[in-house]
Amino acid sequence: MPARDSRYSRVSDLRLLPDVRGDFQHTLVEGERLDHLASAYYRDPRRWWRICDANPEFLSPLDLVGAGPLRTLRVELRAGVALGPLAATLRREPGVARVGFAADPASDRVAALVTYNRVLLDEEAVLALLGSARDRSQPPQAPGRAGKQITVPPDSVR
């Protein structure tokens, strides 16, 4: 019998997404969980998948409520920072998924938008990577899913 290769795992059949629609929009609050939403709307916490099916733009149920492994941090930069070398340094770091910059023409300020994997890095590590390029007078911001709306479909499947 050949040795089992640990790089591969057994998978079950794929489940095709049903066409789930709903008009009701729920505004997320920080820390909400899908099982709690399903319990509130369907009186059954195991029906969280109905909410996921109605919001197919999110690849993971955790991403739907802002608890996925990827997080974006917005950090204001000091004036005159060379963006190219800073971006190259950030992109070389394992755990950094995306690096972008947002300019505010009204104030001539630039912010770094760093998307990182929370399993590999934490906020302090990202701030350390930015080092002296960071404007320490402005606190970093981590815009999450709080305040965003998701679709909650009617519970038509029993």
N, C-alpha and C positions, 0 to 999 in steps of 0.2 A: 504494500500500500504506500503510495507516495506521500511525502510529508506535506502537511497542509501549509499553504502559503498565506501568511498573516496579512498580506497586503490587500487581499480580496475578502469581501464579506458576502454572505448570502443576502439576496434581496427578494422581496415579494413582488408580485405583479404591480405595475403602476396603476394608480386609480385615476381615471379620466375625470377632469373637473366637470361637474354638472353646470348647466346654465342656471345660476342662482342670481336672482335680482331682488332688490328691495329699495324702497324709497326712504326708509327711516335712516337718519344719520345720527350717530352717537359721537359726541365730542369727548376725546380721550382726556383723562386726568393722569398726572404722573403716578406711576406705580400700578396702574390697573392691569389686571390679568384677564386672559380670555376665558378661563373657567369661571371667574366671578361674573363677567359680562353674560356668559351663557346662562348662568344660574339666575341672574336678574331678569333676563329677557325671555328665557325658555323654561325656567324652573328646573333645569337639568344642567349641571356643570359639564357633563360629558358631551354636550352638543356644541362646543366651541368651534368645531370644524365647520359648522354652518356659516359662521361669521368669516372664517378664513376663505371659504369657497366664494363668498360674495365680494371679496377684496383680492382678486387674483394678481394684482400688481405687486404684492408682497410675496417674496419667495419663501419666507419662513414665518411661521406663526409668531415667533418672538419679534421679528421685524415689524409686524403689524402694530404691536403695542410699544415699540421703541426699546425692547429689551434684548435685541439681537447683539451679536458679538461686535459688529462694526459701529463705531461712534465717530461723529465729526466734531471737531473742536475748532472754534473760531478764536484766533488770537491776534490782537492788534500788534502791528510791527512798528518799530522806530522808523523815523524818516531816514531815507537814504540807504536802506538795507539793500544789498545786491540780491535780488530774488532768484536768479539762476543758480548760483552756488548753494543758496539755502535750500532750494527745491531739490537739487542733486543730493545734498546731505540727507535730507529727510527721506527721499525715495530709496536710498541705500539701506535704510534701517528695516530689518525684518519686523513685520507687524504693521508697517505703514502701507495702507492700501491706495490712497490717493492724496495728492497735494495740489492745491489750487490757491489762487489769490483773488481777493475781492477788493476793488478800489472804490473809494467814496470820493467822487469828484468835488463834492461840496467842501470837504475838509482836507483834501489831498492826503488822506490816510489810506493805508493798505493793510488788509488783514490776511493772515494765512488761514486757509481752510484745510485742516489735516484730518483725513479719515483713517482711523487706525483700528486694529483688532484688539478688543479689550482682554482677550485671552493672553496675548503676547505683551502688551504694553498697558500702562495706566496713564492717567492724565499727567501725573508728575513726570513720567519719563518723556512724554511728548514735549512738555514745557522745557525740560532739560535739553532736549535736542534743539529747540529753538534758541536757547541760550541768550546771548546778549542782543539778538535781533528782536527780541520781544519788548514791547512797550509795557513795562511793569505798572504803569499808572492805570491801565485798563484791565479789568479782570477777564479771564478767558470765558467764553460762552460755549455751552454745549446744547445747541438747539435739539430738542428731542421731538417726540410725537405728541406731547401734551398740547392740547388745544386744537389738534388736527381731527378731522372727521373720518369715520369709517362707516361703511354700510352695514346695517344689521337687518338681514332679510327676515320675512315672516317665517315662522316655523311650520312649514307645510308638510314636512316629512316626519312621520311618526312610526 
